[in-house]
Amino acid sequence: MAINFLVIGESCQDVFQYGSCHRLSPEAPVPVFIPENIHKTGGMAKNVYNNLVAIIRKENLNHSVYHLFSHNEAIKTRYVDTKTNHYFLRVDEHDDKYEQIEFEPEIEYKIKSADCILISDYGKGFLTEEDISCIAEKKRKGALIFLDTKKKFSEKLGFSANFIKINQREYLENFNRYDYSDFNEKLIVTLGEKGAMHDSIVYAVADPQNTIDVSGAGDTFLAALAFKYMNTKDIVQSINFANKLSGEVVKRKGVVTI
């Protein structure tokens, strides 16, 4: 059965300026960076979308993927040593210029047509807590929402999504202070190279890889999790699949698709 996926969230342009450094500046104790090559790709919600499209193509399935991205986007430029992948500097431009989503008829139609909605909320102003709740109210009956948000957890967010993906730091900051035990079954906590936790059970990465770059790995995890669950309705199988694919992208430099 064909599934209609919809990815909603802020987008950005991820720029990786690779180069080398062999000396310090004579004017100040800073490295002199020599640019060598540059790589650009869509980041944040665009990276979720790109990974989801790539997974569907690899699986050779007839699913559809649509998107609702912010009209404007930040540019995140990393200056990276080619040999070691060490970051010298990251420069973010237009990071505070995101306009809030407006629920126009075309946008509402996309929401109501989706079988699965992936919300990639980086907390830049495109989606408020009320907007996320509104998406949950406007979706069609039976459609599922997978939420990845940088917002502080609240009951409103908890009730808006079927599954909520957060990282370990976000989990400790939110759930050590308040009792949100009613939402444990919805939470998937990513633990880096240790895997992911769901309902107090840790699912380890089957074949841990050497980490080269974690940029965008969470986006890959979200895309893989939603894809597999919509096809199997098995959360354990879906977490293991997401662990596997996010473990593959961290072996490569930069923000990449699976």
C-alpha positions as CSV (number, residue, x, y, z in Angstrom):
1,M,0.0,0.0,0.0
2,A,1.3,3.4,-1.0
3,I,2.0,5.8,2.0
4,N,1.9,9.6,1.8
5,F,4.6,11.1,4.0
6,L,4.8,14.8,4.8
7,V,7.9,16.5,6.3
8,I,7.3,19.8,8.1
9,G,10.0,22.1,9.6
10,E,12.7,24.6,9.3
11,S,15.3,24.1,6.6
12,C,18.9,25.3,6.2
13,Q,21.8,25.1,3.9
14,D,24.7,23.1,5.4
15,V,28.0,24.2,4.0
16,F,31.3,22.3,4.7
17,Q,34.3,24.3,3.7
18,Y,37.2,21.8,3.8
19,G,40.8,22.9,3.9
20,S,44.1,22.7,5.8
21,C,46.0,24.6,8.4
22,H,49.8,24.5,8.8
23,R,50.6,27.7,10.7
24,L,49.2,30.4,13.0
25,S,48.6,34.0,11.9
26,P,51.4,36.5,12.8
27,E,48.7,39.1,13.7
28,A,46.9,36.9,16.3
29,P,47.1,33.4,17.8
30,V,44.6,31.9,15.3
31,P,45.0,29.2,12.6
32,V,45.5,30.3,9.0
33,F,42.9,28.2,7.1
34,I,43.6,27.4,3.4
35,P,40.3,26.4,1.6
36,E,40.5,23.3,-0.6
37,N,37.0,22.2,-1.5
38,I,33.4,22.9,-0.5
39,H,30.3,20.7,0.0
40,K,26.7,22.1,0.2
41,T,23.5,20.2,1.1
42,G,20.1,20.8,2.5
43,G,19.9,20.5,6.3
44,M,17.5,20.2,9.2
45,A,14.0,19.3,7.8
46,K,15.5,19.1,4.3
47,N,17.9,16.5,5.5
48,V,15.0,14.5,7.0
49,Y,13.2,14.8,3.6
50,N,16.3,13.8,1.6
51,N,16.9,10.8,3.8
52,L,13.3,9.6,3.6
53,V,13.3,9.9,-0.2
54,A,16.6,8.0,-0.4
55,I,15.3,5.2,1.9
56,I,12.1,4.8,-0.2
57,R,14.2,4.6,-3.4
58,K,16.5,2.0,-1.9
59,E,13.5,-0.1,-0.8
60,N,11.9,0.4,-4.3
61,L,8.5,1.3,-2.8
62,N,5.8,3.4,-4.3
63,H,5.4,5.9,-1.4
64,S,5.2,9.6,-1.8
65,V,7.0,12.3,0.1
66,Y,5.9,15.9,0.3
67,H,7.2,18.8,2.4
68,L,6.3,22.1,4.1
69,F,9.6,23.9,4.7
70,S,10.2,27.4,6.0
71,H,10.3,30.0,3.2
72,N,13.6,31.4,4.4
73,E,16.6,29.4,5.7
74,A,19.8,29.8,7.6
75,I,23.2,29.1,6.1
76,K,25.5,27.0,8.4
77,T,29.1,27.1,7.3
78,R,31.7,24.8,8.9
79,Y,35.4,25.3,8.3
80,V,36.8,21.8,8.6
81,D,40.3,20.2,8.4
82,T,40.3,17.8,5.4
83,K,42.6,15.3,7.0
84,T,41.2,15.0,10.6
85,N,37.7,16.4,10.1
86,H,38.4,18.8,13.0
87,Y,36.1,21.8,13.1
88,F,37.9,25.1,13.2
89,L,34.8,27.3,13.2
90,R,31.0,27.3,12.4
91,V,29.3,30.4,11.1
92,D,25.5,30.7,11.2
93,E,23.8,33.3,9.0
94,H,20.1,34.3,9.0
95,D,19.5,32.0,12.0
96,D,17.0,34.3,13.5
97,K,15.0,35.2,10.4
98,Y,12.5,32.3,10.3
99,E,8.9,33.3,9.6
100,Q,6.0,31.4,11.4
101,I,4.0,29.0,9.4
102,E,0.6,30.1,8.0
103,F,-2.1,27.5,7.6
104,E,-3.2,28.4,4.1
105,P,-5.6,26.1,2.2
106,E,-2.8,24.5,0.3
107,I,-0.9,23.7,3.5
108,E,-4.0,22.4,5.2
109,Y,-4.7,20.1,2.2
110,K,-1.2,18.6,2.4
111,I,-1.6,18.0,6.2
112,K,-5.0,16.3,5.7
113,S,-3.7,14.2,2.8
114,A,-0.7,12.7,4.7
115,D,-0.7,9.2,6.3
116,C,2.5,10.1,8.2
117,I,3.7,13.6,9.3
118,L,7.3,14.1,10.3
119,I,7.8,17.3,12.2
120,S,11.4,18.5,12.4
121,D,11.2,21.5,14.8
122,Y,14.6,23.1,15.4
123,G,13.0,25.8,17.5
124,K,13.8,28.7,15.2
125,G,10.3,30.2,15.1
126,F,8.7,28.5,12.1
127,L,6.6,26.3,14.4
128,T,5.2,27.3,17.8
129,E,3.8,24.8,20.3
130,E,0.3,25.9,19.2
131,D,1.2,25.3,15.5
132,I,2.3,21.7,16.3
133,S,-1.0,21.2,18.2
134,C,-2.9,22.6,15.3
135,I,-1.2,20.2,12.8
136,A,-2.3,17.4,15.1
137,E,-5.9,18.7,15.0
138,K,-5.9,19.2,11.2
139,K,-4.5,15.8,10.3
140,R,-6.8,13.1,9.1
141,K,-8.0,10.4,11.4
142,G,-5.5,7.5,11.6
143,A,-2.5,9.6,10.4
144,L,0.6,9.4,12.6
145,I,2.9,12.2,13.8
146,F,6.6,11.7,14.5
147,L,8.0,14.7,16.3
148,D,11.6,15.8,16.7
149,T,11.6,19.1,18.6
150,K,14.1,21.3,20.4
151,K,11.3,22.8,22.5
152,K,11.0,22.1,26.2
153,F,8.7,19.2,26.6
154,S,5.1,19.9,27.6
155,E,1.9,17.9,27.8
156,K,0.6,19.8,24.7
157,L,3.5,18.5,22.7
158,G,3.1,15.0,24.2
159,F,-0.5,14.8,23.1
160,S,0.2,16.2,19.7
161,A,2.5,13.3,18.5
162,N,2.4,9.5,18.3
163,F,6.2,9.3,18.7
164,I,8.6,11.8,20.0
165,K,12.3,11.5,19.2
166,I,14.7,13.4,21.5
167,N,18.4,13.1,22.3
168,Q,19.9,12.1,25.7
169,R,20.7,15.6,26.8
170,E,17.2,16.8,25.9
171,Y,15.7,13.8,27.8
172,L,17.7,14.5,31.0
173,E,16.9,18.2,30.9
174,N,13.2,17.6,30.5
175,F,12.4,14.4,32.3
176,N,14.6,14.7,35.4
177,R,12.6,17.7,36.6
178,Y,9.0,16.7,35.8
179,D,6.9,13.6,35.8
180,Y,6.0,12.9,32.2
181,S,5.7,9.1,32.7
182,D,2.4,9.0,30.8
183,F,4.4,9.7,27.7
184,N,7.1,7.1,28.1
185,E,5.7,4.8,25.4
186,K,5.9,7.7,22.9
187,L,9.5,8.7,23.6
188,I,12.5,7.4,21.6
189,V,15.7,8.7,23.2
190,T,18.8,8.6,20.9
191,L,22.0,7.7,22.8
192,G,24.6,8.2,20.2
193,E,26.9,5.2,19.7
194,K,25.0,3.4,22.4
195,G,21.8,3.2,20.3
196,A,18.4,4.4,21.5
197,M,16.0,3.9,24.4
198,H,12.3,3.3,24.3
199,D,10.1,2.6,27.3
200,S,13.2,2.2,29.5
201,I,14.7,-0.5,27.2
202,V,18.0,0.3,25.4
203,Y,18.3,-1.0,21.9
204,A,22.0,-1.1,21.1
205,V,23.5,-0.5,17.7
206,A,24.1,-4.0,16.2
207,D,27.4,-3.0,14.5
208,P,28.9,0.1,16.0
209,Q,31.0,2.1,13.6
210,N,33.8,4.6,14.0
211,T,32.2,8.0,14.2
212,I,33.6,10.5,11.7
213,D,30.8,13.2,11.8
214,V,27.5,13.2,13.7
215,S,26.1,16.1,11.7
216,G,22.5,15.3,10.6
217,A,22.5,11.8,12.1
218,G,19.3,12.6,14.1
219,D,17.6,13.6,10.9
220,T,18.5,10.2,9.4
221,F,17.2,8.5,12.5
222,L,13.8,10.3,12.4
223,A,13.3,9.5,8.7
224,A,14.3,5.8,9.1
225,L,12.1,5.4,12.2
226,A,9.0,6.8,10.6
227,F,9.5,4.9,7.4
228,K,10.0,1.5,9.0
229,Y,7.1,2.0,11.5
230,M,4.7,3.0,8.8
231,N,5.6,-0.2,6.9
232,T,5.7,-2.6,9.8
233,K,3.9,-1.0,12.8
234,D,6.7,-2.6,14.9
235,I,8.5,0.0,17.0
236,V,11.3,-2.3,18.1
237,Q,12.1,-3.2,14.4
238,S,11.8,0.5,13.5
239,I,14.3,1.6,16.2
240,N,16.8,-1.0,15.2
241,F,16.4,0.1,11.5
242,A,16.9,3.7,12.5
243,N,20.0,2.8,14.6
244,K,21.5,1.0,11.6
245,L,21.0,3.8,9.1
246,S,22.1,6.6,11.4
247,G,25.1,4.5,12.3
248,E,26.0,4.4,8.6
249,V,25.9,8.2,8.0
250,V,28.2,9.0,11.0
251,K,30.9,7.1,9.1
252,R,31.0,9.8,6.5
253,K,31.9,13.5,6.5
254,G,29.3,16.2,6.6
255,V,25.6,16.1,6.4
256,V,24.8,13.2,4.1
257,T,21.8,11.1,3.0
258,I,21.7,7.3,3.5
